Amino acid sequence: MTIEKLKNGDQCIVVGGTHKGKSGIVQDLKTSKTGQITITVLQKNGVRFKTLGKNVVVEQ
């Protein structure tokens, strides 16, 4: 996933990592010092979690 394709407000699904299988809305998009894209995902039930951008895909 590249930063150009991922943006705040996108609907996404997590395909890797601890939160695999969860989905929600992308919020708080940042790039870390090491160059990794980090995001906060807001689920439909109001729960938020953080994950890496490489672990998500944008739903169409």
Predicted model as a PDB file, atoms N, CA, C, CB and O in Angstrom, pLDDT in the B-factor column:
MODEL        1                                                                  
ATOM      1  N   MET A   1       0.854  -1.182   0.000  1.00 46.00           N  
ATOM      2  CA  MET A   1       0.000   0.000   0.000  1.00 46.00           C  
ATOM      3  C   MET A   1       0.893   1.236   0.000  1.00 46.00           C  
ATOM      4  CB  MET A   1      -0.968   0.003   1.229  1.00 46.00           C  
ATOM      5  O   MET A   1       1.832   1.331   0.790  1.00 46.00           O  
ATOM      6  N   THR A   2       0.602   2.160  -0.869  1.00 47.00           N  
ATOM      7  CA  THR A   2       1.371   3.396  -0.899  1.00 47.00           C  
ATOM      8  C   THR A   2       0.561   4.525  -0.289  1.00 47.00           C  
ATOM      9  CB  THR A   2       1.788   3.748  -2.334  1.00 47.00           C  
ATOM     10  O   THR A   2      -0.668   4.476  -0.258  1.00 47.00           O  
ATOM     11  N   ILE A   3       1.251   5.525   0.187  1.00 48.00           N  
ATOM     12  CA  ILE A   3       0.605   6.665   0.837  1.00 48.00           C  
ATOM     13  C   ILE A   3      -0.341   7.387  -0.117  1.00 48.00           C  
ATOM     14  CB  ILE A   3       1.658   7.639   1.365  1.00 48.00           C  
ATOM     15  O   ILE A   3      -1.322   7.984   0.327  1.00 48.00           O  
ATOM     16  N   GLU A   4      -0.063   7.342  -1.427  1.00 55.00           N  
ATOM     17  CA  GLU A   4      -0.918   8.020  -2.400  1.00 55.00           C  
ATOM     18  C   GLU A   4      -2.289   7.345  -2.503  1.00 55.00           C  
ATOM     19  CB  GLU A   4      -0.240   8.043  -3.775  1.00 55.00           C  
ATOM     20  O   GLU A   4      -3.287   8.019  -2.759  1.00 55.00           O  
ATOM     21  N   LYS A   5      -2.351   6.022  -2.306  1.00 78.00           N  
ATOM     22  CA  LYS A   5      -3.607   5.285  -2.442  1.00 78.00           C  
ATOM     23  C   LYS A   5      -4.435   5.305  -1.162  1.00 78.00           C  
ATOM     24  CB  LYS A   5      -3.324   3.853  -2.842  1.00 78.00           C  
ATOM     25  O   LYS A   5      -5.658   5.175  -1.221  1.00 78.00           O  
ATOM     26  N   LEU A   6      -3.803   5.462  -0.028  1.00 86.00           N  
ATOM     27  CA  LEU A   6      -4.480   5.423   1.265  1.00 86.00           C  
ATOM     28  C   LEU A   6      -4.682   6.838   1.773  1.00 86.00           C  
ATOM     29  CB  LEU A   6      -3.676   4.588   2.288  1.00 86.00           C  
ATOM     30  O   LEU A   6      -3.736   7.624   1.815  1.00 86.00           O  
ATOM     31  N   LYS A   7      -5.920   7.176   2.162  1.00 89.00           N  
ATOM     32  CA  LYS A   7      -6.167   8.517   2.683  1.00 89.00           C  
ATOM     33  C   LYS A   7      -7.214   8.465   3.784  1.00 89.00           C  
ATOM     34  CB  LYS A   7      -6.619   9.466   1.557  1.00 89.00           C  
ATOM     35  O   LYS A   7      -7.975   7.503   3.884  1.00 89.00           O  
ATOM     36  N   ASN A   8      -7.247   9.501   4.606  1.00 91.00           N  
ATOM     37  CA  ASN A   8      -8.221   9.583   5.687  1.00 91.00           C  
ATOM     38  C   ASN A   8      -9.631   9.510   5.131  1.00 91.00           C  
ATOM     39  CB  ASN A   8      -8.032  10.874   6.493  1.00 91.00           C  
ATOM     40  O   ASN A   8      -9.938  10.142   4.121  1.00 91.00           O  
ATOM     41  N   GLY A   9     -10.485   8.743   5.783  1.00 93.00           N  
ATOM     42  CA  GLY A   9     -11.872   8.605   5.363  1.00 93.00           C  
ATOM     43  C   GLY A   9     -12.139   7.397   4.479  1.00 93.00           C  
ATOM     44  O   GLY A   9     -13.298   7.072   4.217  1.00 93.00           O  
ATOM     45  N   ASP A  10     -11.095   6.727   4.015  1.00 92.00           N  
ATOM     46  CA  ASP A  10     -11.271   5.526   3.189  1.00 92.00           C  
ATOM     47  C   ASP A  10     -11.812   4.369   4.028  1.00 92.00           C  
ATOM     48  CB  ASP A  10      -9.934   5.122   2.525  1.00 92.00           C  
ATOM     49  O   ASP A  10     -11.471   4.230   5.203  1.00 92.00           O  
ATOM     50  N   GLN A  11     -12.647   3.554   3.422  1.00 94.00           N  
ATOM     51  CA  GLN A  11     -13.105   2.314   4.050  1.00 94.00           C  
ATOM     52  C   GLN A  11     -12.043   1.261   3.743  1.00 94.00           C  
ATOM     53  CB  GLN A  11     -14.546   1.872   3.525  1.00 94.00           C  
ATOM     54  O   GLN A  11     -11.666   1.086   2.584  1.00 94.00           O  
ATOM     55  N   CYS A  12     -11.560   0.560   4.764  1.00 93.00           N  
ATOM     56  CA  CYS A  12     -10.492  -0.420   4.542  1.00 93.00           C  
ATOM     57  C   CYS A  12     -10.775  -1.704   5.292  1.00 93.00           C  
ATOM     58  CB  CYS A  12      -9.137   0.148   4.970  1.00 93.00           C  
ATOM     59  O   CYS A  12     -11.614  -1.753   6.192  1.00 93.00           O  
ATOM     60  N   ILE A  13     -10.051  -2.747   4.898  1.00 94.00           N  
ATOM     61  CA  ILE A  13     -10.086  -4.022   5.596  1.00 94.00           C  
ATOM     62  C   ILE A  13      -8.647  -4.439   5.877  1.00 94.00           C  
ATOM     63  CB  ILE A  13     -10.844  -5.110   4.762  1.00 94.00           C  
ATOM     64  O   ILE A  13      -7.773  -4.292   5.023  1.00 94.00           O  
ATOM     65  N   VAL A  14      -8.406  -4.957   7.075  1.00 94.00           N  
ATOM     66  CA  VAL A  14      -7.061  -5.357   7.481  1.00 94.00           C  
ATOM     67  C   VAL A  14      -6.806  -6.780   7.004  1.00 94.00           C  
ATOM     68  CB  VAL A  14      -6.883  -5.249   9.027  1.00 94.00           C  
ATOM     69  O   VAL A  14      -7.588  -7.685   7.296  1.00 94.00           O  
ATOM     70  N   VAL A  15      -5.711  -6.982   6.268  1.00 94.00           N  
ATOM     71  CA  VAL A  15      -5.399  -8.287   5.685  1.00 94.00           C  
ATOM     72  C   VAL A  15      -4.172  -8.942   6.315  1.00 94.00           C  
ATOM     73  CB  VAL A  15      -5.185  -8.142   4.200  1.00 94.00           C  
ATOM     74  O   VAL A  15      -3.782 -10.036   5.908  1.00 94.00           O  
ATOM     75  N   GLY A  16      -3.558  -8.285   7.306  1.00 93.00           N  
ATOM     76  CA  GLY A  16      -2.394  -8.855   7.959  1.00 93.00           C  
ATOM     77  C   GLY A  16      -2.202  -8.282   9.345  1.00 93.00           C  
ATOM     78  O   GLY A  16      -2.782  -7.254   9.695  1.00 93.00           O  
ATOM     79  N   GLY A  17      -1.385  -8.955  10.126  1.00 93.00           N  
ATOM     80  CA  GLY A  17      -1.073  -8.459  11.454  1.00 93.00           C  
ATOM     81  C   GLY A  17      -2.090  -8.889  12.505  1.00 93.00           C  
ATOM     82  O   GLY A  17      -2.929  -9.755  12.257  1.00 93.00           O  
ATOM     83  N   THR A  18      -2.006  -8.280  13.667  1.00 94.00           N  
ATOM     84  CA  THR A  18      -2.833  -8.618  14.819  1.00 94.00           C  
ATOM     85  C   THR A  18      -4.321  -8.440  14.562  1.00 94.00           C  
ATOM     86  CB  THR A  18      -2.430  -7.783  15.991  1.00 94.00           C  
ATOM     87  O   THR A  18      -5.128  -9.225  15.061  1.00 94.00           O  
ATOM     88  N   HIS A  19      -4.698  -7.432  13.799  1.00 95.00           N  
ATOM     89  CA  HIS A  19      -6.104  -7.090  13.595  1.00 95.00           C  
ATOM     90  C   HIS A  19      -6.678  -7.651  12.295  1.00 95.00           C  
ATOM     91  CB  HIS A  19      -6.268  -5.594  13.608  1.00 95.00           C  
ATOM     92  O   HIS A  19      -7.682  -7.144  11.795  1.00 95.00           O  
ATOM     93  N   LYS A  20      -6.059  -8.680  11.749  1.00 96.00           N  
ATOM     94  CA  LYS A  20      -6.487  -9.279  10.489  1.00 96.00           C  
ATOM     95  C   LYS A  20      -7.976  -9.627  10.520  1.00 96.00           C  
ATOM     96  CB  LYS A  20      -5.657 -10.532  10.188  1.00 96.00           C  
ATOM     97  O   LYS A  20      -8.466 -10.223  11.480  1.00 96.00           O  
ATOM     98  N   GLY A  21      -8.688  -9.246   9.454  1.00 96.00           N  
ATOM     99  CA  GLY A  21     -10.109  -9.529   9.351  1.00 96.00           C  
ATOM    100  C   GLY A  21     -11.011  -8.393   9.789  1.00 96.00           C  
ATOM    101  O   GLY A  21     -12.202  -8.400   9.477  1.00 96.00           O  
ATOM    102  N   LYS A  22     -10.471  -7.418  10.504  1.00 96.00           N  
ATOM    103  CA  LYS A  22     -11.268  -6.278  10.948  1.00 96.00           C  
ATOM    104  C   LYS A  22     -11.341  -5.246   9.829  1.00 96.00           C  
ATOM    105  CB  LYS A  22     -10.670  -5.650  12.235  1.00 96.00           C  
ATOM    106  O   LYS A  22     -10.502  -5.232   8.928  1.00 96.00           O  
ATOM    107  N   SER A  23     -12.355  -4.380   9.895  1.00 95.00           N  
ATOM    108  CA  SER A  23     -12.492  -3.341   8.887  1.00 95.00           C  
ATOM    109  C   SER A  23     -12.993  -2.065   9.542  1.00 95.00           C  
ATOM    110  CB  SER A  23     -13.444  -3.787   7.760  1.00 95.00           C  
ATOM    111  O   SER A  23     -13.472  -2.076  10.675  1.00 95.00           O  
ATOM    112  N   GLY A  24     -12.874  -0.968   8.808  1.00 96.00           N  
ATOM    113  CA  GLY A  24     -13.327   0.313   9.325  1.00 96.00           C  
ATOM    114  C   GLY A  24     -12.871   1.464   8.451  1.00 96.00           C  
ATOM    115  O   GLY A  24     -12.526   1.289   7.282  1.00 96.00           O  
ATOM    116  N   ILE A  25     -12.880   2.649   9.049  1.00 96.00           N  
ATOM    117  CA  ILE A  25     -12.543   3.883   8.340  1.00 96.00           C  
ATOM    118  C   ILE A  25     -11.148   4.339   8.763  1.00 96.00           C  
ATOM    119  CB  ILE A  25     -13.597   4.996   8.622  1.00 96.00           C  
ATOM    120  O   ILE A  25     -10.830   4.380   9.951  1.00 96.00           O  
ATOM    121  N   VAL A  26     -10.324   4.681   7.778  1.00 94.00           N  
ATOM    122  CA  VAL A  26      -8.960   5.144   8.031  1.00 94.00           C  
ATOM    123  C   VAL A  26      -8.996   6.533   8.670  1.00 94.00           C  
ATOM    124  CB  VAL A  26      -8.134   5.169   6.716  1.00 94.00           C  
ATOM    125  O   VAL A  26      -9.694   7.430   8.198  1.00 94.00           O  
ATOM    126  N   GLN A  27      -8.231   6.691   9.750  1.00 93.00           N  
ATOM    127  CA  GLN A  27      -8.071   7.977  10.412  1.00 93.00           C  
ATOM    128  C   GLN A  27      -6.611   8.137  10.813  1.00 93.00           C  
ATOM    129  CB  GLN A  27      -9.008   8.095  11.650  1.00 93.00           C  
ATOM    130  O   GLN A  27      -5.872   7.156  10.895  1.00 93.00           O  
ATOM    131  N   ASP A  28      -6.207   9.349  11.058  1.00 92.00           N  
ATOM    132  CA  ASP A  28      -4.890   9.650  11.641  1.00 92.00           C  
ATOM    133  C   ASP A  28      -3.746   8.976  10.893  1.00 92.00           C  
ATOM    134  CB  ASP A  28      -4.860   9.223  13.096  1.00 92.00           C  
ATOM    135  O   ASP A  28      -2.991   8.194  11.472  1.00 92.00           O  
ATOM    136  N   LEU A  29      -3.624   9.280   9.616  1.00 92.00           N  
ATOM    137  CA  LEU A  29      -2.595   8.727   8.742  1.00 92.00           C  
ATOM    138  C   LEU A  29      -1.272   9.439   9.003  1.00 92.00           C  
ATOM    139  CB  LEU A  29      -3.003   8.858   7.251  1.00 92.00           C  
ATOM    140  O   LEU A  29      -1.193  10.663   8.904  1.00 92.00           O  
ATOM    141  N   LYS A  30      -0.234   8.676   9.336  1.00 92.00           N  
ATOM    142  CA  LYS A  30       1.078   9.256   9.627  1.00 92.00           C  
ATOM    143  C   LYS A  30       2.183   8.392   9.040  1.00 92.00           C  
ATOM    144  CB  LYS A  30       1.278   9.417  11.144  1.00 92.00           C  
ATOM    145  O   LYS A  30       1.988   7.209   8.761  1.00 92.00           O  
ATOM    146  N   THR A  31       3.340   9.004   8.861  1.00 91.00           N  
ATOM    147  CA  THR A  31       4.529   8.274   8.445  1.00 91.00           C  
ATOM    148  C   THR A  31       5.542   8.354   9.586  1.00 91.00           C  
ATOM    149  CB  THR A  31       5.123   8.853   7.106  1.00 91.00           C  
ATOM    150  O   THR A  31       5.870   9.445  10.052  1.00 91.00           O  
ATOM    151  N   SER A  32       6.031   7.212  10.031  1.00 89.00           N  
ATOM    152  CA  SER A  32       6.964   7.160  11.157  1.00 89.00           C  
ATOM    153  C   SER A  32       8.365   7.570  10.720  1.00 89.00           C  
ATOM    154  CB  SER A  32       6.992   5.753  11.768  1.00 89.00           C  
ATOM    155  O   SER A  32       8.628   7.775   9.535  1.00 89.00           O  
ATOM    156  N   LYS A  33       9.250   7.684  11.690  1.00 93.00           N  
ATOM    157  CA  LYS A  33      10.642   8.048  11.407  1.00 93.00           C  
ATOM    158  C   LYS A  33      11.322   7.025  10.496  1.00 93.00           C  
ATOM    159  CB  LYS A  33      11.428   8.181  12.712  1.00 93.00           C  
ATOM    160  O   LYS A  33      12.218   7.369   9.726  1.00 93.00           O  
ATOM    161  N   THR A  34      10.894   5.781  10.591  1.00 92.00           N  
ATOM    162  CA  THR A  34      11.496   4.719   9.780  1.00 92.00           C  
ATOM    163  C   THR A  34      10.857   4.603   8.406  1.00 92.00           C  
ATOM    164  CB  THR A  34      11.388   3.394  10.498  1.00 92.00           C  
ATOM    165  O   THR A  34      11.291   3.788   7.591  1.00 92.00           O  
ATOM    166  N   GLY A  35       9.827   5.410   8.134  1.00 90.00           N  
ATOM    167  CA  GLY A  35       9.188   5.404   6.827  1.00 90.00           C  
ATOM    168  C   GLY A  35       7.943   4.546   6.733  1.00 90.00           C  
ATOM    169  O   GLY A  35       7.311   4.494   5.678  1.00 90.00           O  
ATOM    170  N   GLN A  36       7.577   3.870   7.817  1.00 92.00           N  
ATOM    171  CA  GLN A  36       6.367   3.052   7.817  1.00 92.00           C  
ATOM    172  C   GLN A  36       5.131   3.948   7.914  1.00 92.00           C  
ATOM    173  CB  GLN A  36       6.394   2.033   8.985  1.00 92.00           C  
ATOM    174  O   GLN A  36       5.145   4.949   8.630  1.00 92.00           O  
ATOM    175  N   ILE A  37       4.073   3.593   7.202  1.00 91.00           N  
ATOM    176  CA  ILE A  37       2.801   4.302   7.268  1.00 91.00           C  
ATOM    177  C   ILE A  37       2.003   3.693   8.415  1.00 91.00           C  
ATOM    178  CB  ILE A  37       2.013   4.214   5.905  1.00 91.00           C  
ATOM    179  O   ILE A  37       1.771   2.484   8.438  1.00 91.00           O  
ATOM    180  N   THR A  38       1.581   4.526   9.370  1.00 93.00           N  
ATOM    181  CA  THR A  38       0.750   4.051  10.467  1.00 93.00           C  
ATOM    182  C   THR A  38      -0.608   4.725  10.391  1.00 93.00           C  
ATOM    183  CB  THR A  38       1.423   4.321  11.834  1.00 93.00           C  
ATOM    184  O   THR A  38      -0.710   5.903  10.047  1.00 93.00           O  
ATOM    185  N   ILE A  39      -1.647   3.973  10.713  1.00 95.00           N  
ATOM    186  CA  ILE A  39      -3.003   4.514  10.664  1.00 95.00           C  
ATOM    187  C   ILE A  39      -3.787   4.079  11.894  1.00 95.00           C  
ATOM    188  CB  ILE A  39      -3.726   4.062   9.381  1.00 95.00           C  
ATOM    189  O   ILE A  39      -3.456   3.093  12.552  1.00 95.00           O  
ATOM    190  N   THR A  40      -4.821   4.833  12.181  1.00 96.00           N  
ATOM    191  CA  THR A  40      -5.813   4.430  13.166  1.00 96.00           C  
ATOM    192  C   THR A  40      -7.051   4.049  12.371  1.00 96.00           C  
ATOM    193  CB  THR A  40      -6.113   5.576  14.226  1.00 96.00           C  
ATOM    194  O   THR A  40      -7.462   4.776  11.466  1.00 96.00           O  
ATOM    195  N   VAL A  41      -7.642   2.914  12.708  1.00 96.00           N  
ATOM    196  CA  VAL A  41      -8.852   2.447  12.034  1.00 96.00           C  
ATOM    197  C   VAL A  41     -10.008   2.543  13.026  1.00 96.00           C  
ATOM    198  CB  VAL A  41      -8.683   0.976  11.496  1.00 96.00           C  
ATOM    199  O   VAL A  41      -9.924   2.033  14.143  1.00 96.00           O  
ATOM    200  N   LEU A  42     -11.087   3.203  12.607  1.00 96.00           N  
ATOM    201  CA  LEU A  42     -12.301   3.326  13.408  1.00 96.00           C  
ATOM    202  C   LEU A  42     -13.310   2.306  12.908  1.00 96.00           C  
ATOM    203  CB  LEU A  42     -12.885   4.774  13.341  1.00 96.00           C  
ATOM    204  O   LEU A  42     -13.780   2.387  11.773  1.00 96.00           O  
ATOM    205  N   GLN A  43     -13.639   1.343  13.765  1.00 96.00           N  
ATOM    206  CA  GLN A  43     -14.611   0.315  13.401  1.00 96.00           C  
ATOM    207  C   GLN A  43     -16.038   0.837  13.534  1.00 96.00           C  
ATOM    208  CB  GLN A  43     -14.422  -0.929  14.272  1.00 96.00           C  
ATOM    209  O   GLN A  43     -16.270   1.873  14.158  1.00 96.00           O  
ATOM    210  N   LYS A  44     -16.977   0.132  12.956  1.00 95.00           N  
ATOM    211  CA  LYS A  44     -18.387   0.516  12.990  1.00 95.00           C  
ATOM    212  C   LYS A  44     -18.922   0.610  14.416  1.00 95.00           C  
ATOM    213  CB  LYS A  44     -19.216  -0.477  12.196  1.00 95.00           C  
ATOM    214  O   LYS A  44     -19.806   1.421  14.692  1.00 95.00           O  
ATOM    215  N   ASN A  45     -18.391  -0.219  15.332  1.00 96.00           N  
ATOM    216  CA  ASN A  45     -18.856  -0.229  16.714  1.00 96.00           C  
ATOM    217  C   ASN A  45     -18.191   0.854  17.577  1.00 96.00           C  
ATOM    218  CB  ASN A  45     -18.603  -1.589  17.321  1.00 96.00           C  
ATOM    219  O   ASN A  45     -18.438   0.922  18.781  1.00 96.00           O  
ATOM    220  N   GLY A  46     -17.352   1.696  16.968  1.00 96.00           N  
ATOM    221  CA  GLY A  46     -16.725   2.802  17.683  1.00 96.00           C  
ATOM    222  C   GLY A  46     -15.346   2.511  18.252  1.00 96.00           C  
ATOM    223  O   GLY A  46     -14.684   3.418  18.755  1.00 96.00           O  
ATOM    224  N   VAL A  47     -14.905   1.270  18.181  1.00 96.00           N  
ATOM    225  CA  VAL A  47     -13.593   0.884  18.690  1.00 96.00           C  
ATOM    226  C   VAL A  47     -12.524   1.282  17.689  1.00 96.00           C  
ATOM    227  CB  VAL A  47     -13.534  -0.632  18.976  1.00 96.00           C  
ATOM    228  O   VAL A  47     -12.684   1.083  16.484  1.00 96.00           O  
ATOM    229  N   ARG A  48     -11.428   1.846  18.193  1.00 97.00           N  
ATOM    230  CA  ARG A  48     -10.303   2.240  17.337  1.00 97.00           C  
ATOM    231  C   ARG A  48      -9.107   1.345  17.618  1.00 97.00           C  
ATOM    232  CB  ARG A  48      -9.927   3.729  17.560  1.00 97.00           C  
ATOM    233  O   ARG A  48      -8.929   0.863  18.736  1.00 97.00           O  
ATOM    234  N   PHE A  49      -8.290   1.126  16.593  1.00 97.00           N  
ATOM    235  CA  PHE A  49      -7.021   0.421  16.769  1.00 97.00           C  
ATOM    236  C   PHE A  49      -6.020   0.966  15.764  1.00 97.00           C  
ATOM    237  CB  PHE A  49      -7.198  -1.119  16.598  1.00 97.00           C  
ATOM    238  O   PHE A  49      -6.388   1.518  14.727  1.00 97.00           O  
ATOM    239  N   LYS A  50      -4.750   0.801  16.094  1.00 96.00           N  
ATOM    240  CA  LYS A  50      -3.676   1.259  15.220  1.00 96.00           C  
ATOM    241  C   LYS A  50      -3.085   0.058  14.495  1.00 96.00           C  
ATOM    242  CB  LYS A  50      -2.581   2.016  16.026  1.00 96.00           C  
ATOM    243  O   LYS A  50      -3.004  -1.044  15.038  1.00 96.00           O  
ATOM    244  N   THR A  51      -2.672   0.304  13.248  1.00 95.00           N  
ATOM    245  CA  THR A  51      -2.035  -0.745  12.457  1.00 95.00           C  
ATOM    246  C   THR A  51      -1.136  -0.089  11.414  1.00 95.00           C  
ATOM    247  CB  THR A  51      -3.099  -1.668  11.778  1.00 95.00           C  
ATOM    248  O   THR A  51      -1.153   1.130  11.246  1.00 95.00           O  
ATOM    249  N   LEU A  52      -0.370  -0.889  10.733  1.00 93.00           N  
ATOM    250  CA  LEU A  52       0.491  -0.384   9.673  1.00 93.00           C  
ATOM    251  C   LEU A  52      -0.271  -0.314   8.355  1.00 93.00           C  
ATOM    252  CB  LEU A  52       1.738  -1.266   9.525  1.00 93.00           C  
ATOM    253  O   LEU A  52      -1.133  -1.152   8.091  1.00 93.00           O  
ATOM    254  N   GLY A  53       0.039   0.664   7.539  1.00 91.00           N  
ATOM    255  CA  GLY A  53      -0.608   0.825   6.257  1.00 91.00           C  
ATOM    256  C   GLY A  53      -0.414  -0.351   5.331  1.00 91.00           C  
ATOM    257  O   GLY A  53      -1.273  -0.635   4.497  1.00 91.00           O  
ATOM    258  N   LYS A  54       0.718  -1.046   5.469  1.00 91.00           N  
ATOM    259  CA  LYS A  54       0.973  -2.208   4.602  1.00 91.00           C  
ATOM    260  C   LYS A  54       0.041  -3.377   4.905  1.00 91.00           C  
ATOM    261  CB  LYS A  54       2.416  -2.662   4.752  1.00 91.00           C  
ATOM    262  O   LYS A  54      -0.057  -4.312   4.111  1.00 91.00           O  
ATOM    263  N   ASN A  55      -0.645  -3.329   6.051  1.00 93.00           N  
ATOM    264  CA  ASN A  55      -1.543  -4.416   6.441  1.00 93.00           C  
ATOM    265  C   ASN A  55      -2.986  -4.215   6.023  1.00 93.00           C  
ATOM    266  CB  ASN A  55      -1.492  -4.596   7.908  1.00 93.00           C  
ATOM    267  O   ASN A  55      -3.839  -5.045   6.333  1.00 93.00           O  
ATOM    268  N   VAL A  56      -3.278  -3.109   5.313  1.00 93.00           N  
ATOM    269  CA  VAL A  56      -4.663  -2.835   4.930  1.00 93.00           C  
ATOM    270  C   VAL A  56      -4.813  -2.671   3.428  1.00 93.00           C  
ATOM    271  CB  VAL A  56      -5.167  -1.589   5.633  1.00 93.00           C  
ATOM    272  O   VAL A  56      -3.863  -2.320   2.727  1.00 93.00           O  
ATOM    273  N   VAL A  57      -6.028  -2.933   2.943  1.00 91.00           N  
ATOM    274  CA  VAL A  57      -6.390  -2.651   1.563  1.00 91.00           C  
ATOM    275  C   VAL A  57      -7.672  -1.819   1.580  1.00 91.00           C  
ATOM    276  CB  VAL A  57      -6.574  -3.975   0.734  1.00 91.00           C  
ATOM    277  O   VAL A  57      -8.521  -1.988   2.454  1.00 91.00           O  
ATOM    278  N   VAL A  58      -7.798  -0.935   0.622  1.00 91.00           N  
ATOM    279  CA  VAL A  58      -8.965  -0.081   0.519  1.00 91.00           C  
ATOM    280  C   VAL A  58     -10.099  -0.867  -0.113  1.00 91.00           C  
ATOM    281  CB  VAL A  58      -8.653   1.190  -0.297  1.00 91.00           C  
ATOM    282  O   VAL A  58      -9.914  -1.502  -1.152  1.00 91.00           O  
ATOM    283  N   GLU A  59     -11.279  -0.829   0.512  1.00 83.00           N  
ATOM    284  CA  GLU A  59     -12.452  -1.500  -0.048  1.00 83.00           C  
ATOM    285  C   GLU A  59     -13.060  -0.634  -1.129  1.00 83.00           C  
ATOM    286  CB  GLU A  59     -13.494  -1.810   1.047  1.00 83.00           C  
ATOM    287  O   GLU A  59     -13.079   0.592  -1.023  1.00 83.00           O  
ATOM    288  N   GLN A  60     -13.555  -1.280  -2.168  1.00 74.00           N  
ATOM    289  CA  GLN A  60     -14.169  -0.565  -3.276  1.00 74.00           C  
ATOM    290  C   GLN A  60     -15.656  -0.412  -3.067  1.00 74.00           C  
ATOM    291  CB  GLN A  60     -13.900  -1.276  -4.583  1.00 74.00           C  
ATOM    292  O   GLN A  60     -16.341   0.171  -3.908  1.00 74.00           O  
TER     293      GLN A  60                                                      
ENDMDL                                                                          
END                                                                             
